């Protein structure tokens, strides 16, 4: 027996969460690349003999439960932008959105290692330059 997926969270007044044009573009790319029910623009779950266009790819709202529960968690930043806009930060280095691990995080994972290395090298240079001659 298949397990039923939990319904999609709704906003005040019972409305579905809405995406901006940029978020929808990222969501569509995610669907095309990772959704197991997507095939040539059609949704296999809704296929009852006739082909049915994937409703999530043509909508600005999050209307597909499979997309919400199985596909969207693969892109944590996009999920946070859509559902928890307060917990998303912009990287101070490259400007991409990321979900911070703590309230002190300033950089995305990709930039954090580079910035840390750069800061450490500068600190080491300064420490070596302050030696007595």
LINKATA-V370842 format. One record per helix or strand. SS is the DSSP state (~ for helix, > for strand). FROM is the first residue (numbers start at 1). TO is the last residue. If there is no record, write none. Layout:
BEGIN
SS_FROM_TO ; SS_FROM_TO
END
This chain:
BEGIN
>_10_10 ; ~_12_14 ; >_16_16 ; >_18_18 ; ~_21_34 ; >_38_39 ; >_42_43 ; >_53_53 ; ~_55_58 ; >_61_61 ; ~_65_74 ; ~_76_83 ; ~_85_87 ; >_88_90 ; >_97_99 ; ~_109_129
END
